[in-house]
Amino acid sequence: MDFMRRLQSESPILFLVVLFVGIFLAFQLLIFVAELVLGPFGLPGWAPLALVLVGLVVVARRQNQR
């Protein structure tokens, strides 16, 4: 955590690039796992994306209530 804080203060552009790439890769991993779980059910192609987005909304609402 100290590394990220130091990177943010010393090189904010690099910090934003690392943050963007990390979020992008995590989202792609979530989509891949959702596709693996929902694949055998024969659902439409947008179902994994919908599942991931609903999950993110649920997490955000729970954190907002605290």
VONUNU-286779 format. One record per residue: residue in three letters; x, y, z of N, C-alpha, C, CB in turn. Coordinates in steps of 0.1 Angstrom, whole numbers, plus 5000, padded with zeros to 4 digits. Glycine has a CB too. Example, Ala and Ser with C-alpha at 12.3 -4.5 7.8 and 13.67 -1.06 7.14 Angstrom:
BEGIN
ATOM, ALA, 5132, 4943, 5078, 5123, 4955, 5078, 5132, 4967, 5078, 5113, 4955, 5090
ATOM, SER, 5128, 4978, 5071, 5137, 4989, 5071, 5129, 5000, 5079, 5141, 4994, 5057
END
This chain:
BEGIN
ATOM, MET, 5008, 4988, 5000, 5000, 5000, 5000, 5009, 5013, 5000, 4991, 5000, 5012
ATOM, ASP, 5020, 5012, 5007, 5029, 5024, 5007, 5034, 5026, 4993, 5040, 5021, 5017
ATOM, PHE, 5037, 5015, 4986, 5042, 5017, 4972, 5032, 5025, 4964, 5045, 5003, 4966
ATOM, MET, 5019, 5022, 4965, 5010, 5029, 4956, 5008, 5043, 4960, 4996, 5021, 4957
ATOM, ARG, 5009, 5046, 4973, 5008, 5060, 4978, 5020, 5068, 4973, 5007, 5060, 4993
ATOM, ARG, 5032, 5062, 4974, 5044, 5068, 4970, 5043, 5071, 4955, 5056, 5060, 4974
ATOM, LEU, 5039, 5060, 4947, 5037, 5062, 4933, 5027, 5073, 4929, 5033, 5049, 4926
ATOM, GLN, 5017, 5074, 4937, 5007, 5084, 4934, 5012, 5098, 4936, 4994, 5082, 4943
ATOM, SER, 5020, 5100, 4946, 5026, 5113, 4949, 5037, 5117, 4940, 5030, 5114, 4963
ATOM, GLU, 5046, 5107, 4936, 5057, 5109, 4928, 5055, 5110, 4913, 5068, 5099, 4931
ATOM, SER, 5046, 5101, 4908, 5043, 5100, 4894, 5028, 5097, 4892, 5051, 5089, 4888
ATOM, PRO, 5020, 5108, 4892, 5005, 5105, 4892, 5000, 5099, 4878, 4998, 5118, 4894
ATOM, ILE, 5007, 5102, 4867, 5003, 5097, 4854, 5005, 5082, 4854, 5011, 5103, 4843
ATOM, LEU, 5017, 5077, 4859, 5020, 5063, 4860, 5010, 5056, 4869, 5034, 5061, 4864
ATOM, PHE, 5007, 5063, 4880, 4997, 5057, 4890, 4984, 5055, 4883, 4996, 5066, 4902
ATOM, LEU, 4979, 5065, 4875, 4966, 5063, 4869, 4966, 5052, 4858, 4962, 5076, 4862
ATOM, VAL, 4977, 5051, 4851, 4979, 5040, 4841, 4978, 5026, 4848, 4992, 5042, 4833
ATOM, VAL, 4986, 5025, 4859, 4986, 5012, 4866, 4972, 5009, 4872, 4997, 5013, 4878
ATOM, LEU, 4966, 5019, 4877, 4952, 5018, 4883, 4942, 5013, 4872, 4947, 5030, 4890
ATOM, PHE, 4943, 5020, 4860, 4934, 5017, 4849, 4936, 5002, 4844, 4936, 5026, 4838
ATOM, VAL, 4949, 4998, 4843, 4952, 4985, 4838, 4947, 4975, 4848, 4967, 4983, 4835
ATOM, GLY, 4949, 4977, 4861, 4945, 4968, 4871, 4930, 4966, 4872, 4950, 4973, 4885
ATOM, ILE, 4923, 4977, 4871, 4908, 4976, 4871, 4903, 4969, 4858, 4902, 4990, 4872
ATOM, PHE, 4909, 4972, 4847, 4905, 4965, 4834, 4908, 4950, 4835, 4913, 4971, 4823
ATOM, LEU, 4919, 4946, 4840, 4922, 4932, 4841, 4913, 4925, 4851, 4937, 4930, 4845
ATOM, ALA, 4910, 4931, 4862, 4901, 4925, 4872, 4887, 4924, 4866, 4901, 4934, 4885
ATOM, PHE, 4882, 4933, 4859, 4869, 4933, 4853, 4869, 4921, 4842, 4866, 4946, 4846
ATOM, GLN, 4880, 4920, 4834, 4880, 4909, 4824, 4880, 4896, 4831, 4893, 4911, 4816
ATOM, LEU, 4887, 4894, 4842, 4888, 4882, 4850, 4874, 4878, 4855, 4898, 4883, 4861
ATOM, LEU, 4867, 4889, 4860, 4853, 4886, 4865, 4844, 4882, 4854, 4847, 4899, 4872
ATOM, ILE, 4845, 4888, 4842, 4837, 4884, 4831, 4840, 4870, 4827, 4839, 4894, 4819
ATOM, PHE, 4853, 4866, 4827, 4857, 4853, 4823, 4851, 4842, 4832, 4872, 4852, 4822
ATOM, VAL, 4852, 4845, 4845, 4847, 4835, 4855, 4831, 4834, 4854, 4851, 4840, 4870
ATOM, ALA, 4825, 4845, 4852, 4810, 4845, 4850, 4806, 4837, 4838, 4805, 4859, 4849
ATOM, GLU, 4814, 4838, 4827, 4812, 4830, 4815, 4814, 4816, 4817, 4821, 4835, 4803
ATOM, LEU, 4824, 4812, 4825, 4826, 4798, 4829, 4814, 4793, 4837, 4839, 4796, 4836
ATOM, VAL, 4809, 4800, 4846, 4798, 4796, 4855, 4785, 4795, 4847, 4797, 4805, 4867
ATOM, LEU, 4782, 4805, 4839, 4769, 4806, 4832, 4769, 4799, 4818, 4765, 4820, 4830
ATOM, GLY, 4781, 4795, 4813, 4782, 4789, 4800, 4773, 4777, 4798, 4795, 4785, 4798
ATOM, PRO, 4773, 4767, 4807, 4764, 4755, 4805, 4749, 4757, 4805, 4768, 4745, 4815
ATOM, PHE, 4745, 4769, 4809, 4730, 4771, 4810, 4724, 4776, 4797, 4728, 4781, 4821
ATOM, GLY, 4733, 4779, 4787, 4728, 4784, 4774, 4721, 4798, 4775, 4718, 4774, 4769
ATOM, LEU, 4726, 4806, 4783, 4720, 4820, 4784, 4726, 4829, 4773, 4723, 4826, 4798
ATOM, PRO, 4720, 4840, 4770, 4725, 4849, 4760, 4739, 4854, 4764, 4716, 4861, 4757
ATOM, GLY, 4746, 4860, 4754, 4760, 4865, 4756, 4761, 4876, 4766, 4765, 4869, 4743
ATOM, TRP, 4751, 4884, 4768, 4752, 4895, 4777, 4749, 4891, 4791, 4742, 4906, 4773
ATOM, ALA, 4745, 4879, 4794, 4742, 4875, 4808, 4754, 4876, 4817, 4737, 4860, 4807
ATOM, PRO, 4766, 4871, 4813, 4778, 4873, 4822, 4781, 4888, 4826, 4790, 4867, 4816
ATOM, LEU, 4779, 4897, 4816, 4781, 4911, 4819, 4771, 4916, 4829, 4781, 4919, 4806
ATOM, ALA, 4758, 4912, 4827, 4748, 4916, 4836, 4750, 4911, 4850, 4734, 4911, 4831
ATOM, LEU, 4755, 4898, 4851, 4757, 4892, 4864, 4768, 4900, 4871, 4762, 4878, 4863
ATOM, VAL, 4779, 4903, 4864, 4790, 4911, 4871, 4785, 4925, 4875, 4802, 4912, 4861
ATOM, LEU, 4778, 4932, 4866, 4773, 4945, 4870, 4764, 4945, 4882, 4766, 4952, 4858
ATOM, VAL, 4755, 4935, 4882, 4746, 4934, 4893, 4754, 4931, 4906, 4735, 4923, 4891
ATOM, GLY, 4764, 4923, 4905, 4772, 4920, 4917, 4779, 4932, 4922, 4782, 4909, 4914
ATOM, LEU, 4784, 4940, 4913, 4791, 4953, 4916, 4782, 4963, 4923, 4798, 4959, 4904
ATOM, VAL, 4769, 4963, 4918, 4759, 4972, 4924, 4756, 4968, 4938, 4747, 4973, 4915
ATOM, VAL, 4754, 4955, 4940, 4751, 4949, 4953, 4763, 4953, 4963, 4749, 4934, 4953
ATOM, VAL, 4775, 4951, 4959, 4786, 4954, 4968, 4787, 4969, 4971, 4799, 4950, 4961
ATOM, ALA, 4784, 4977, 4961, 4784, 4992, 4963, 4773, 4996, 4973, 4783, 5000, 4950
ATOM, ARG, 4761, 4990, 4971, 4750, 4994, 4980, 4753, 4990, 4994, 4737, 4988, 4975
ATOM, ARG, 4759, 4978, 4996, 4762, 4973, 5010, 4773, 4982, 5016, 4767, 4959, 5009
ATOM, GLN, 4783, 4986, 5008, 4793, 4995, 5014, 4787, 5009, 5017, 4804, 4997, 5005
ATOM, ASN, 4777, 5013, 5009, 4771, 5026, 5011, 4762, 5027, 5024, 4763, 5030, 4999
ATOM, GLN, 4757, 5015, 5028, 4748, 5014, 5039, 4756, 5014, 5052, 4740, 5002, 5039
ATOM, ARG, 4769, 5011, 5052, 4777, 5011, 5064, 4781, 5024, 5069, 4789, 5003, 5062
END
